[in-house]
Amino acid sequence: MSSDITKKGFPSPRAEKPKPSLGNFTQMDPPQYGAVRRTMTKTFMVKNIERMRPLISELTNDLLDAMARQPQPADLHAHFARPLPSLLICEVLGIPHADRDLFQANSASIGDMSLTEGDAYSARTDIAEYLLDFVDEKNRRPGDDLLSDLVVNRLRTGELTREEIAGMAALLVINGHESSASMIGLSVITLLNHPEQLHRFMTEPELVPAAIEELLRYLSIVHVGLRRVATRDVEIGGVTVRKGEGLVIPIHVANRDPDVFDNPDRFDVSRPEQHHLAFGHGLHKCIAQYMAKVELQIALPALFHRFPGLRLAVPLEDISFREDNVVYSVNALPVTW
């Protein structure tokens, strides 16, 4: 299977043929894929993400302080779920928090399936062009962040171009914004709708890592499927896929497979299985998966500890869900406490 969207037969989620994004290593195949991905591996190693826990806690508590000052009902999506991952990715890349609005707006446009490929490409380009200028700034005055590391150790050595670094950073911005914001909001709804599970989540802290894995499996927020094109004839489940034929792999369906998960439609924070596919699988498994998990491990308990009476401010059926996006989410999440 190939992830190269320029190959003939690659299936697009939109009517138009997708346009490749510079530096987007998720659209590359080995050996190029591995070479580019390795330039970012150090930042997302478990030991380095663990060092971010105090920072994530600080960002979380600051946002919760600000939300507590909001009149009720407050929009949890706008005041907490969206800004937290935005602030975190800004910290990782070393860019000003004040510029996160540009990333939020364009990230949402890129995933909007009602827009054309041209519109999505323009949004990706806006982010990349901003980051190009920032790569140049880091080259003049490097700091202690991912962009500076890539500039000093990859750009100056000629291993990567400034365009490739900007494109890689844009990928992190786009993927980090929408997916983490979606998981926070939908996780809150799921826990509130399962009060017995929420009680265990809050009173048995040793269950939190497993509970986050279960939320990732249960929600599986990417509903458009992983897309590939066959590079040779291959048989899958008794069906022959011919070379050049596209495949859409619905990971949200795989994560509810009864042959793999016992009672898969049940949400269980103590479920022992953790081999879900929410972050993909194999070579292309999300490089920032551990950061996303730690973010959820910190943000969700902190939210419910700060607001023990947290509840939806409207009936569940009145919540506006975003179903026309690559990432399934909410448009708004009114809550009270």
Summary of the structure (lengths in Angstrom):
residues: 337
radius of gyration: 20.2
end to end distance: 48.9
largest distance: 59.5
contacts: 1058
relative contact order: 0.16
helix: 54%
strand: 9%
